[in-house]
Amino acid sequence: MSREGLWLGSKIFKDESKLQPDYIPKSLPHREEQLKLLREYFRHFLANPGSIFVRVILVGDVGTGKTAVARKFGESIDGLRTRGGATIKYSYVNCHANRSFFSILQKMGRDLGLNVPRRGYSSEELLYMIWSHLKNSEKYMVVTIDEADYVATGRDNALYNLTRLSEVAGDTVHRISLMFVFRDLKTLMLEPSIQSTLQHNVVRFYPYTSEQLADILWRRVLEEGALHESAVSDEVIEMIAELVGYDKGGRGDARLALELLYRAGKYAESEDRASILPEDVRRAYSDIMPFPREVLQNLKLEEKLLLLALARLLQRKKFVSEVPMGLLEMEYYEVCEEYGVPPKRHTTVWEYVQNLKRMGVVTAKKSGRGQRGKTTLIGLPAIPLQALERELLSMIRDDLRRSRQP
């Protein structure tokens, strides 16, 4: 694109923010049943706040609409005034960024407008501050705990404490109710006490078909105004839907479909064209990550360094798809030394591997025949290694630069 063209606006995009993962559209096609279920589960709490502690699970693969549905429901009730004069407040917490009970409470407090201290308070004191504010101002909360997989096995018992908030707060009035968003309950070794608490109210999300994805993409263009209608053809939309649709062998991931459309649009824009071509879609599909970019962005610095170590190892060992845990740790120590970051101990590194596995970023399995001794083999499923390394190097440099700023 020429320098002059930068001032004229895009020939492809009208509002590219409408294609970003965190954007919540006006309507959520093919998720009406899930929204209806949420309204049913929370009906009594909203009609008689404080009388019941609602805990709902939303479960499904990446890109199946869990977060969008939870946030759309939350937006619809935020600020709601009940017949008794109470106010309902909504809070959204992503456990990518908030991986402890204390940081989850911090985010909830900030969403209430409280001046929440960064340190110097215990979790119990912070919960008491939130609870007192709700009680004194006659408010009640509905909170989404997104990516709850990350706190399912944490050392501070965050998930256990969340499922028993009223008990922890020492109150018989249930001022907070919760929506937990999980990717996969089967792989989580939840304690029986947590399972029994969460197993009742479950909303399931299934991968999208190619027809559903085409509908979603066209709505972003026509209803939301993400792109100029003239920039997109039926052929391009159908091509993306066919690549990603679950019924066509794809993942059924709406985020992936939207990112393909976004990237294809960027390629067309970079060549100063007024329309997206099928070749732009092919190019986008060939270099796109098999998971959203924000998954990498929300990793801890040490997790990015560990992932970088794995990408480099697998590039050197071209004929293997997995490497032993011990070898990965040695490479991780070298990467940490390269960037001047103190390496974590084995137990913490193992926890990082388990987190990355839960996210679907890496695979981790016990070694079988042909391996000397027992070990865990770590791999990267169908991820372009050079593209992954480029992304990680850029993010690591940004993280280090931010950490060294005064």
C-alpha positions in Angstrom: 0.0 0.0 0.0 1.3 3.5 -0.9 1.9 6.1 1.8 -0.9 8.2 0.3 -3.2 5.2 0.5 -2.8 5.0 4.3 -4.8 8.3 4.6 -7.6 7.1 2.3 -8.9 4.2 4.3 -8.9 0.6 3.5 -10.5 -0.8 0.3 -11.1 -4.1 2.2 -12.0 -3.3 5.8 -14.7 -1.0 7.2 -14.0 -1.9 10.8 -11.4 -4.6 11.3 -12.0 -4.7 15.1 -15.2 -6.5 14.3 -13.1 -9.6 13.4 -11.0 -9.6 16.5 -11.4 -12.5 19.0 -12.6 -10.3 21.9 -15.3 -8.6 19.9 -18.9 -9.6 20.9 -21.3 -9.3 18.0 -24.8 -8.0 18.1 -26.2 -11.5 17.6 -24.8 -15.0 18.2 -26.2 -17.2 15.5 -26.5 -20.9 16.2 -26.0 -20.3 19.9 -29.6 -19.4 20.8 -30.2 -22.6 22.7 -27.1 -22.1 24.9 -28.3 -18.5 25.8 -31.7 -19.8 26.6 -30.2 -22.4 28.9 -28.2 -19.7 30.8 -31.3 -17.6 31.2 -33.1 -20.6 32.7 -30.3 -21.5 35.1 -30.0 -17.9 36.4 -33.7 -17.1 36.4 -34.3 -17.7 40.1 -31.1 -15.8 41.1 -32.1 -12.8 39.1 -35.7 -12.8 40.4 -34.7 -13.4 44.1 -31.0 -12.4 44.4 -29.2 -13.9 47.4 -31.5 -16.9 47.7 -29.4 -19.3 45.7 -25.8 -19.9 44.6 -25.8 -20.7 40.9 -22.8 -22.4 39.4 -23.0 -23.1 35.7 -20.4 -24.8 33.5 -19.9 -23.9 29.8 -17.8 -26.5 28.1 -16.6 -27.0 24.5 -13.6 -26.8 22.2 -11.8 -23.5 21.2 -13.9 -21.3 19.0 -17.3 -22.8 19.7 -18.8 -19.6 21.2 -18.4 -20.3 25.0 -16.9 -16.9 25.9 -19.1 -14.9 23.5 -22.3 -16.5 25.0 -21.1 -15.9 28.6 -20.2 -12.3 27.9 -23.4 -11.6 25.9 -25.5 -13.0 28.7 -23.4 -11.0 31.2 -23.9 -7.7 29.3 -27.7 -8.3 29.1 -27.9 -8.4 32.9 -25.3 -5.9 33.9 -26.9 -3.0 35.8 -30.3 -4.8 36.0 -32.5 -3.6 38.8 -34.6 -6.3 40.5 -38.1 -5.8 41.9 -36.6 -5.5 45.4 -34.4 -2.6 44.4 -31.1 -4.6 44.2 -28.6 -4.2 41.3 -27.0 -7.0 39.4 -23.3 -6.4 38.4 -21.4 -8.5 35.9 -17.7 -9.3 35.9 -15.5 -11.1 33.4 -12.3 -12.8 34.6 -9.9 -14.6 32.2 -7.7 -17.1 34.0 -5.1 -16.8 31.3 -4.1 -13.6 32.9 -5.5 -14.3 36.5 -4.2 -17.6 37.6 -4.7 -17.4 41.4 -7.6 -17.0 43.7 -6.2 -13.6 44.8 -5.8 -12.2 41.2 -9.3 -13.4 40.3 -10.7 -11.5 43.3 -8.7 -8.5 42.3 -10.3 -8.4 38.9 -13.8 -8.9 40.4 -13.1 -6.0 42.7 -11.9 -3.7 39.9 -15.0 -4.5 37.9 -17.1 -3.3 40.9 -15.1 0.0 40.8 -13.2 -0.7 44.1 -9.7 0.6 44.7 -8.2 -2.9 45.0 -4.7 -3.1 46.5 -2.1 -4.9 44.5 -0.4 -6.5 47.5 -0.5 -6.4 51.3 -3.9 -8.2 51.6 -4.8 -11.8 51.9 -7.4 -13.5 49.7 -9.8 -13.6 52.6 -9.4 -9.9 53.3 -10.0 -9.1 49.7 -13.1 -11.3 49.5 -14.4 -9.6 52.7 -13.9 -6.2 51.0 -15.9 -7.3 47.9 -18.6 -8.9 50.0 -19.0 -5.9 52.3 -19.3 -3.6 49.3 -22.0 -5.8 47.7 -23.9 -6.0 51.0 -23.7 -2.3 51.8 -24.7 -1.2 48.3 -27.4 -3.9 47.9 -25.6 -5.4 44.8 -25.2 -8.9 43.6 -22.7 -10.3 41.1 -22.6 -12.8 38.2 -19.1 -13.6 37.3 -17.6 -15.5 34.3 -14.5 -17.5 35.2 -13.1 -18.0 31.7 -10.4 -20.6 30.9 -11.1 -22.1 34.3 -8.9 -25.1 33.2 -5.9 -23.0 34.3 -6.9 -22.8 37.9 -8.4 -26.3 38.1 -5.2 -27.8 39.7 -3.6 -24.7 41.2 -1.8 -24.8 44.5 -4.0 -22.2 46.1 -7.3 -24.2 45.6 -8.8 -21.4 43.5 -11.4 -23.5 41.9 -12.4 -25.1 45.2 -12.7 -21.7 46.9 -14.7 -20.3 44.0 -17.2 -23.2 44.1 -17.8 -22.4 47.8 -17.6 -18.6 47.8 -20.5 -18.1 50.2 -18.9 -20.5 52.7 -15.5 -18.8 52.4 -17.2 -15.4 52.9 -19.1 -16.8 55.9 -22.5 -15.6 54.7 -25.8 -17.4 54.1 -26.8 -14.7 51.6 -25.4 -15.8 48.2 -24.2 -12.5 46.7 -22.2 -13.9 43.9 -23.1 -16.6 41.2 -20.7 -18.0 38.7 -20.2 -19.2 35.1 -17.2 -21.4 34.6 -15.8 -21.8 31.1 -13.9 -25.0 30.5 -12.4 -26.5 27.3 -12.4 -30.1 28.4 -13.6 -31.6 31.7 -12.5 -35.1 30.8 -8.7 -34.3 30.9 -9.0 -32.5 34.3 -8.5 -34.5 37.4 -11.0 -32.6 39.5 -11.4 -33.4 43.1 -14.7 -35.4 43.8 -15.9 -32.5 46.0 -15.5 -30.0 43.0 -17.1 -32.4 40.5 -20.2 -32.9 42.7 -20.6 -29.2 43.0 -20.2 -28.4 39.2 -21.8 -31.4 37.5 -25.5 -30.2 37.6 -25.8 -27.2 35.4 -23.8 -27.8 32.2 -24.1 -26.0 28.9 -22.4 -27.8 26.0 -21.0 -26.2 22.9 -20.3 -28.2 19.8 -18.0 -27.4 16.8 -19.6 -25.3 14.0 -20.5 -26.8 10.6 -19.4 -25.2 7.4 -22.9 -23.9 6.8 -23.0 -22.3 10.2 -19.5 -20.7 9.7 -20.5 -19.2 6.4 -23.5 -17.6 8.1 -21.3 -16.3 10.9 -18.8 -14.8 8.5 -21.5 -13.2 6.3 -23.1 -11.6 9.4 -19.8 -10.1 10.4 -19.6 -8.5 6.9 -23.3 -7.5 6.4 -24.6 -6.9 9.9 -21.5 -5.8 11.8 -19.8 -4.0 8.9 -16.3 -5.5 9.4 -15.5 -5.4 5.6 -16.8 -3.7 2.5 -19.4 -6.1 1.0 -17.8 -5.6 -2.4 -14.5 -6.9 -1.0 -15.8 -10.4 -0.2 -17.3 -13.0 -2.6 -19.4 -16.1 -1.9 -16.5 -18.1 -3.1 -14.1 -16.7 -0.5 -16.6 -17.2 2.4 -17.5 -20.7 1.3 -13.8 -21.6 0.9 -13.1 -20.5 4.5 -16.2 -22.3 5.8 -15.1 -25.5 3.9 -11.6 -25.4 5.4 -12.8 -24.9 9.0 -16.2 -26.6 9.1 -16.4 -29.6 11.4 -18.5 -31.5 8.9 -15.8 -31.1 6.3 -13.0 -32.4 8.5 -12.0 -29.0 10.0 -12.1 -28.0 13.7 -15.4 -26.1 13.6 -13.6 -23.2 15.2 -15.3 -19.8 14.5 -12.2 -17.9 15.8 -10.0 -19.6 13.2 -12.6 -18.8 10.4 -12.6 -15.2 11.4 -8.8 -15.0 11.6 -8.6 -16.5 8.2 -10.9 -13.9 6.8 -8.9 -11.2 8.6 -5.5 -12.4 7.4 -6.8 -12.9 3.8 -8.1 -9.4 3.9 -4.7 -8.1 5.1 -2.9 -9.8 2.2 -5.3 -8.2 -0.3 -4.9 -4.8 1.4 -1.1 -5.1 1.3 -1.4 -5.4 -2.5 -3.8 -2.4 -2.7 -6.6 -4.6 -4.1 -10.3 -3.9 -3.5 -11.3 -7.6 -3.1 -10.1 -10.8 -1.4 -9.1 -13.6 -3.7 -9.1 -17.4 -3.0 -5.3 -17.3 -3.2 -5.3 -14.9 -0.2 -7.3 -17.5 1.7 -4.8 -20.2 0.7 -1.9 -18.1 1.8 -3.5 -17.2 5.1 -4.3 -20.9 5.8 -0.8 -22.0 5.0 0.8 -19.8 7.7 -1.8 -19.4 10.3 -1.4 -20.8 13.8 -3.7 -23.6 14.7 -4.7 -21.7 17.8 -5.5 -18.0 18.3 -2.5 -15.6 18.7 -3.8 -14.3 22.0 -3.2 -17.8 23.5 0.5 -17.1 23.0 0.3 -13.5 24.1 -1.3 -14.5 27.4 1.4 -17.0 28.3 3.9 -16.2 31.1 7.3 -15.2 29.9 8.8 -18.4 31.2 6.2 -20.5 29.3 7.0 -18.6 26.1 10.7 -19.4 26.7 9.9 -23.1 27.2 7.8 -23.1 24.0 10.6 -21.4 22.1 13.0 -24.1 23.4 10.7 -26.8 22.1 10.3 -25.2 18.7 14.1 -24.9 18.3 14.6 -28.5 19.4 12.1 -29.9 16.9 13.6 -27.8 14.1 17.0 -29.3 14.8 15.7 -32.8 15.1 13.9 -32.8 11.8 12.9 -36.5 11.8 11.2 -36.6 15.2 7.9 -35.1 16.2 8.5 -35.4 20.0 11.4 -34.9 22.4 12.0 -36.2 25.9 11.2 -33.9 28.9 14.8 -34.0 30.1 16.1 -32.8 26.7 13.5 -30.0 26.6 14.6 -28.8 30.0 18.2 -28.6 29.0 17.2 -26.5 25.9 15.0 -24.4 28.1 17.9 -23.6 30.5 20.0 -22.5 27.5 17.2 -20.3 26.2 16.8 -18.7 29.7 20.6 -18.0 29.8 20.4 -16.5 26.3 17.8 -14.0 27.5 19.1 -13.5 31.0 16.0 -14.9 32.7 16.5 -17.2 35.8 15.2 -20.7 34.9 12.4 -22.3 36.9 12.9 -25.6 38.8 11.8 -28.9 37.4 8.4 -29.0 39.2 7.4 -25.6 37.8 8.6 -26.5 34.3 6.4 -29.6 34.5 3.4 -27.4 35.5 4.1 -25.2 32.5 4.0 -28.3 30.2 0.7 -29.4 31.7 -0.8 -25.9 31.2 0.4 -25.9 27.6 -1.1 -29.3 27.1 -4.4 -28.2 28.5 -4.4 -25.3 26.1 -3.9 -27.7 23.2 -0.5 -26.0 22.3 1.7 -29.0 23.0 1.2 -32.8 23.3 2.6 -34.7 26.3 2.5 -38.5 26.6 4.4 -41.2 28.4 7.1 -43.0 26.3 6.5 -46.5 25.0 8.5 -49.1 23.4 11.8 -48.1 21.9 12.6 -45.6 24.6 15.1 -46.3 27.3 13.5 -45.7 30.7 10.3 -43.9 31.5 9.9 -40.3 30.3 7.4 -37.9 29.0 7.6 -37.0 25.3 6.6 -33.4 24.3 5.5 -32.4 20.8 3.9 -29.6 18.8 0.9 -31.0 16.8 0.7 -29.6 13.2 2.2 -26.2 14.1 4.6 -24.5 11.6 7.7 -24.3 13.7 9.4 -21.4 12.0 6.2 -19.3 12.2 5.8 -20.2 15.8 9.5 -19.2 16.6 9.0 -15.8 14.9 5.9 -15.1 16.9 7.6 -16.1 20.2 10.8 -14.1 19.5 8.7 -11.0 18.9 6.6 -11.5 22.0 9.5 -12.4 24.3 11.4 -9.2 23.2 8.2 -7.1 24.0 7.8 -8.8 27.4 11.5 -8.2 28.3 11.3 -4.6 27.2 8.2 -3.9 29.3 9.7 -5.6 32.3 12.8 -3.4 32.1 11.0 -0.2 31.8 11.1 2.0 34.9 
